[in-house]
Amino acid sequence: MPAERSSSKGDIFLGPTAYPGTPKGLLDAISEIQQYYVVERSGSTISDDFLTFKGKLSFFEVGFKVSAVSTLISILLTPVAIGVVQRYIPIFGSYQPSLFDKVFAMVLALSFSSGYGLLMTVLGKYYIGSISKAAIRNLLGGLIVGSVFKVAIAFILFHFIYFVVLEPVRLSGLLLKLRPALKPEIANSIYFWLIDFKPIFLTSAYFIAFSAFIMVAIPIGTILIVSRRTKRIIDHEQTWS
Amino acid sequence: MFEINNLLDFFNPMKYFSQAEYTSTWDMLFKTVLYGFWARFLASVSLFGALWFGVYRRRLLLGVILFVISVTIAYLGGIIRMIFL
């Protein structure tokens, strides 16, 4: 039967497609917001319900994840960078860092957080229609909540290390347990190095709070400035059309 | 006649270098990449590349790889010095 044959040949089978408004990563989220912007900019109205609760939550989740990744990097790199500046940790194989080395260590510690912040500045252009705004607000909401968590985790962890783990009596007890594996002079030098190094954990906790502030302030500040400019352009276009 | 030992000899660096020459080659390579001017230059280029590709070109994976390279160049020299010297 020709009709049947042609219909079966012409069928288009749609595979499982991603649920609209459920980005998996930051680039997915930005692309999705770009699409909302294009539709809303062209004058089409999208119902506020287009971005479902699940959709909003997934934008929030992406923002939170971005913050979680940078938490790990900050917790690892910040004490190291401050250790370089205070000459406890070598950089480029040297315990005598130049000004360039100190600046480089600090930039390296900050670059991951500020890089993500800079990546999100592109959203300023798309902060126009109601759906785009809702998506961006949820993304930034996740980033802010994640950053608050990041600061809380860093504070708790570094203060725990300072007051509990590196408390002199407890530390010497820990090193004594490692005595069969460590020579006494090495255990001694590790003990004094850690006792000297431990104030850096407190400085790191406050520095991470600063880096979290930068990570949030860069996209929010840029979005506020750029969205006003885009709104002015749109108003100008509407006046002259 | 083909002998597997000849083939393995081909890959043995000690056939072409003395022990001292071979050690000093690796030492020089590490010193070049992990210490001094070239380490600073390569780490700075990698960090710049990480931000360029990660932020501007939006190629996150490449950005992260370059970031890891930059961190490695900056701190590996110190770790090696701490462990072996």
Interface residues (C-beta under 8 A of the other chain):
Chain A: G25 L26 L27 I30 L77 V80 I89 P90 I91 F92 G93 S94 Y95 F100 D101 F104 A105 V107 L108 S111 F112 G115 L118 L119
Chain B: L34 Y35 G36 A39 R40 A43 S44 L47 A50 L51 G54 V55 R58 L60 G63 F67 S70 V71 I73 A74 Y75 G77 G78 I80 R81 M82
